[in-house]
Amino acid sequence: MSTVDYGTRIPNNVGLGSDRRLQRALESWQPKFVEWWKTLGPVAFQDREVYLRTAISVEKEGWANFGYVLMPEYRWGVFLADPVPDRRIVFGDHLGEPAWQEVPGEHRAELRRLVVVQGDTEPASVEQQRQLCLSAPSLYDLRNLFQVNVEEGRHLWAMVYLLHRYFGRDGREEADELLERHSGDQDSPRILGAFNEPTPDWLSFFFFTYFTDRDGKFQLASLKESAFDPLARTCEFMLKEEAHHMFVGSTGIGRVVARTVELALEHDTDDVAPYGGVSAATLQRYLDLHFSVSLDLFGAETSTNAANYFAAGLKGRFHEAERDDDHRLLDATREVPALGEGRATSREVPALAALNETLRDDYVADCAKGVERWNRILAPLGAELRLPHVGFNRRVGAFAGQPIAPDGTVGDPTVHARRLEEEWLPTAADRAHVASLMVPVHEPGKMAGWIAPPGTGIHGQPVELAYVRP
């Protein structure tokens, strides 16, 4: 079992103390990170004690320790899952060969790019969410926001370690640039478009953590299959923390739905806005937006880069080892979505070229499970939420910019643009109403009127605990 060494300035289970050059390099990066956190992290509560989880080992039963800590003093560190003895590559052209412990020269640029793109998303989400602490619906939710934030910060550390340890001078420069790009910055934005969008309210935050962090789950799971063993082990541990982020989104939306049902039944109306709730129609529009934006993160339906990554062993499929095929895909084909003759259709392509779409399919199926849970809560109202068609509101791939409705029909572009603004995506009225609900609640155990309380507290603690101390 790998325990975390807390006797060093940077907690780790990778033996930093035995590599003085690497340790000094990361210690010189650390003040830049802390300055970034203080400047672009949460805008308030940096001087408050927060009931946070901190890693103490990477084992299933001992990877977290709970206690109060000031966020700028959180022990961010470098944690890799324990190595698998004699681990072998399970896909691509190198199938069956030993996993790599160092970066092969011929794959250096591609691996560095994968690490940089993943690393860039981590601080981006913290920057997107930095204002949310001012409008938290409860101390329970405020604490969950901060837990997500500090773990995104640690995920940044994970990628920075790989850049410093395995990519030399280029890696060190890339690590510095991860703190120089900023979400929404006109001159130096984050790499992926979804991470330059604002997260203006808690409804957006819950949908972001459900849909966009779920994209993170699938990207990390694909990288966990990598032939580059340090990357695989890093992502395996990150997935433990990513699960909490999706839990925050799933239960957060579930609690909003539960409160919507309570208000609708109490006042015998579907229009709960006058009573301080969020209607099912508004929830659907927020869902349509965040789901469609997150679909774009998987890229185009066919991709030469994705095929090359797979063949080289750099990035596998979700649960690669469990798939019932040859794990090479040299002769396999599959259908991918397409647009033809004014309707959404499909076309057959080599499966190796369609790996983005395969990962997107797995993602969509996973997203649907949460929607089913929310609909069970909504059942007393006879209403339900639906995932829109995968072609709706897309900016990447075959459906980019196409007038495809949530039900998959293709319409007139002018009418479509109007309905996007007035029916299918959050309207100005939706956003104004949701903004009006964003009133902070700081009394332990109390909740804002638009969201139901959670069923249980954190780590066995009562819901009424002061999760953020005065």
N, C-alpha and C positions, 0 to 999 in steps of 0.2 A: 504494500500500500504506500502511495506517495503522499507524505504529509507536506504541508506548506511551511517553509522556513520563514518565521516571522522575526528572526534575529537580525535580518538584514534590512537595509533601507527600502528595498523593493521585495516584498514577499514573493516567493517563488518556489516551485518544485522542480526546477531545471538545473540546479547547481550553479547559479550565477557566481557564487563565491569562488568557484574554481576557474572562472574565466574573467580575470580582472579587467581586461580590455573591454569586453562586452559590458561588464558591470559598470565601468566608468562611463561608457557611451550612453547607457540607459539612464544612469544617474544624472548625466548632463541634459538629457531630454526631459527628465521628470519635472524640473522647475517650469519649463515651457508648458507642459501639460497642466500643472497646477494653476498657472497664470491663465491659461485658456479656460479652465473650469471656473475660476473666479470671475472672469470677464464675460464668458458666453454660456456658462452653466445657468442653473436656476437664478432668477433675478432677486430672490429673497430667501430667507430662512437658512442662509449659509452659516449663521452663528447659532442655530438651534440644534438641539440633540434630536436625532431621528432614530427610530427603532429599525435598524437595518440588518440585513443578512450579509455576512462576510465569509468567504471561503476559508476553511481550515484544513481541508483535504479534498482530493478529487474522487473519493469513493462515494458510492451511492448513499450510504448511511451517514457520512460524516463530512460532506463537502460544504456545510454551511453552519455558521454560528450567529446567533441573534443577540443584539444588544444595542444600546444607545451610542451614537457616535455623531460628531460634527462632520458634515459632508466633506469639507476640504481636508479633513484628517482621515478620511476613509482609506483603508489599506489596499489600494489598487495594486495588482501584481500580475505575475505571469504563471499560469497554471496549465499544464498539459495532462491529458488523461494518461494513465499508466500504459506503457508500451505493451503490445501483444508480441510475445516471443515468436520469432521466425515469421513475422507477418508477411504475407504474399499479396501481390497485386491481383485484383479480382476482375479486371476488365481491360479491354483495349489490346493493343498490339503487344504489350508486355505481360499479358495474363500469365500468372503462375510464377513470375520472377520475384525475387526478394524486393520488398518495399525499399524506397530510397531514403537514406538518412541524411544525404546532402543533395543539393540542387544540381541536376545534370546540366551541363553547360548548354546543351541544345534546347533546353526548355526554360532557361533562366528568365528570359524576357516575358514569356507567357505566364509563368508562375508569379513573377513579381506583379504583373498587371492584375491577376486574380486577387492577390493579397491586398493590393492598393485599393481596388474597387470595393472589396468587402470592408476594409478598414475605413474607407471614406464615409460609409453609411453610418458608422457608429457615433462619431461626434455630431454628425449632421442631425440625427434625431434629437439629441440633447439640445442643440441650438433651436430646432423647430419648437420644442416644448418648453422653453425656458420661462415663458410668461405664465404658464398654466398654474404655477403655485399660487398666484394671486387670486385665483377663483376656484380653488378646490372645494368640492361639495361636502367634504368631511376630512377629519384628520386621518382616517383610515385610507382614503383615496390619496391624500397628500403624501402619505408615507409610501404608497405603492408607486406613485409618480417618481419619487426620489429613488426608490429601489431600482426601477427601470433605468433611470438616469445614470446611477453609479455603475450599474452593470454594463450599460452601453460604453461607459468610460473604460471599464475593464476589458471589454471586447476590443476597444481601440488598442489598449496595451498589448493584447494578444497578437494583433497584427503587427504592431511596432516591434515587438520582440522578434518576430520572424524576419522582418525587414532588416533589422540590425544584425541578427545572428547569421543570416544565410545569404544576404544580398550585398554585402560590402558597402562601398561608398554610395552607390546608387540607392541602396536600401535606406541608408541614413538620410539621404536627401529627400527621398519619398516620405519618410517618417516625419520630417519637418514640415513638408507640404500638407500633410494631413491636418495640421493645425493652422495652416495659412488659408485654406479654402474655407468658406463659411456658407451656411445654408441661405439661399436667396440673395447672396452678394452679386451685384451687377458685374463686377470685374473678375471675381474669383469664386464662382459658385461651386457647389458640390457636384460630383461627377454625374450622378443619376438624377433625372428630372424630378422624381417623386420626393426627393430629399431637399428640394428647394421650395416646396410648397409650404405655406404656413400651417401651423396647427393652432387655430385661434381659440378653440373652446374644448371643453371636456368631452362633448359628444364626438368631435373629430378625433380626439385622443383615443377614445375607446375603439373607434373604428380603425384608426391607424394601428393600434397595437394588435387588433384582431387580424386585419388583412395584410398590412405592410410588414409587420413583424413576422407574420406567417410566411411571407415570401422569404424573410431572413432564415426561417427554419429550413425551408427547402434548399436554399442556396448553401447553407452550412452543412446540411445533410449530404449534399452532392460533393462538397469539398471534403467531407469526412471520409469519403471513399478514395481520396487521392492517393496515388502511389508515393507522393512525398509525405513520409510518415509524420514529421513534425506538424505539418499543416493538418493532417487528418486527426492527430491527437488533440491539437488545439481546438478544432471545430467540435470534436466530440464533447469536450468540457463546456464550450460555449453553448451548446444545445441544452444543457441542463438549466442554464440561466435564461435562455430564450423562452423556455416553456412558461416561466413566470410572466413574461411580458404578454404572451398570448392569453394566459389566464386572466390577467388584468382586463384585456379587451373583451374576452368572452363573457366574463361575469359582470363587467361594467355595463355592457349592452343589455345583458339579461336583467340587470337591476333596473335599468331605464325602462325596459319593456314591462317589467312587473309593476312599476309605478304607473305607467301609462294605463295598464289594465285596471289597477285600483281606482284611478281617477275616473276612467270611463264608466266603470260600474257604479261608482258612488254618485256620479252626476248624470248617468244615463245618456251619454253622448260620446260620439267618436272624436269630437273636437275638444280635446283636453287642454289646448293652449290657454284659454281664459282661466283655467284653474291651475296654471303653473306646470303643466306637463308637456311632453313631447309626443305628438301624434304619430300613429303608425305610418302615415303618409310621409311625414318628415323623416322618420327613421329610414324608410325605403329610399328616399332621395340621397341621404347621406351614405347609405349602403352602396347604392349604384355608383356614386362618385369614388369612394375609396376602393371598392372592388376593381373597378375598371382601371384606375390609376395603377393599382398594384399588379394587374395583369401585364402591363407594359414592362414591368421590371424583368420579366423573363426573356424579353427580346423578341425578335421575329420568329415566325413559325419554322423557318429553315435557316440554318446558320453554318457556314463553313468553319467558323471559329469553334463553335460547340462540338462539331464533328472532330476537329483536330484535337481539341482538349481531351475528348473521350478516347480517341485512338492512342494518344500519347500517354494516357493514364493520369492526366492532371485533374480531371473532374468527372465523377461518375454520375449514375442516376440515383434517385431516391431509393434507398434500400437495395442497392445494386446486387449484393450477394444473394438476396432472396428471390431474384427474378429468374424465371424459368426459360432461359434462352442461352445462347452461346457466349454472351457477354462481349461479343465482338461486333455483331450487327452488320457484317460485311455484305450479306445478301438479303437482309430483312427490309421490308417496306412497311409503311403505315399511311393512314389518311391524315391530312392536316386541313384545318379550316381554310376556306378561300372564298372569294367573291366572284360570281360569274353570272352573266345574263340577268343582272339586277336582283340577285338573291344570294344569301349566304349558302355556300355549298362546301365541297371538300375536293381534294385532289390527292393522288397517291404519290409519295416521295420516298426516297431511301430513309430508313429509320435512323441511320447515322446522322443524316442532315437535320432530322426533326427532333433532336434531343431537347431543345427549348420547349417545344410543344408537349413532349412527353412529361417534362417536369411541370409544365403549366397544368396539364390534365390532372396530375397527382394533387397539385395545389387546389384546384377547383373542387375536387372530391372532398378534400379535407375541410375547405371552407364551408361546404354544404352541411357538414355535421353540426356546426354551431348554429346555422340558420334553422335547422330542424329543432334544436333545443329552444331557441327563441320562439319558434312558432307554437311549441307546446304551451309556453307561457301565454301567448296571444290567443290561444284557442277559445277562451270564454267570449272574446269579442267577435269571433267569426272572421278574423283578419289573419293575414300571413305575410311574411316577408319572402322575397324571392331573389336569388342571384340573377342579375341580368345576363343576356346573351353575351358570349365572350367577344363579340364584335362591337358591342356598345361602347361609345365614348373612347375609342382607342386612338393612340397617337403613334403606335409602333406596329409594324407588321402588315399583313394583308388587309386589315380593316382600318388602317390609319386614316382618319379624316372622313370615313364613309358614313352616310346617313342611316345607320342601323339602329333601330329602336331596341328598347330593353327586351322585347319579345322576339327579336331576331329578324323582323321584317325590315326591308329596305324601302325608304321613303323619299319624298321630294326634299332636296337639300335645304330649301328655304323654310319649309314647314318644320323640318327636323331641327334646324337651328333655333327656331322659336320654341319648340316643345322642350328642347334641352334646357332652355332658360326658364321656362314657365312651368314645366311638369316633371321632368326627369332628373334633374340635378338640383341641389339645394338652391332654393330661390332666395331673393333678397329678403323676403318676409321670413323665411325659415331662419336665415342667419341672424336677422335682427331679433327674432323671438328667442333663439337659443342663446344669443349674447345677453339678453335680458335676464336669463336664468342663472348666469354665471356670477352668483353672489357667494363669496367664501363663507364656509361654516367651520369654525375653529373650536367649538365646544365638544369635548370628548363624547362620543356616542351619538351625536346629533348628525342629521343628514339634511342636505338641501331638499326642497320639496319636489324636485323633478326626478329623484332617484331613490330606489328602495334601499334599505340597509343590507349589508352582506349577511349571509347565513351564519358565518363564523368569523372570528378575528384572525390575526396573524400568528402562526406558530403556537396555537393553543391559547393565545391571549384573548381576553374579552374584546368585543367590538368597542366597548366603552373606554379602552385604554387610551391614554394620551400618547398616540404614536409619534407625534411631534411635540416636544416639550416647549412650554412657553419660554 
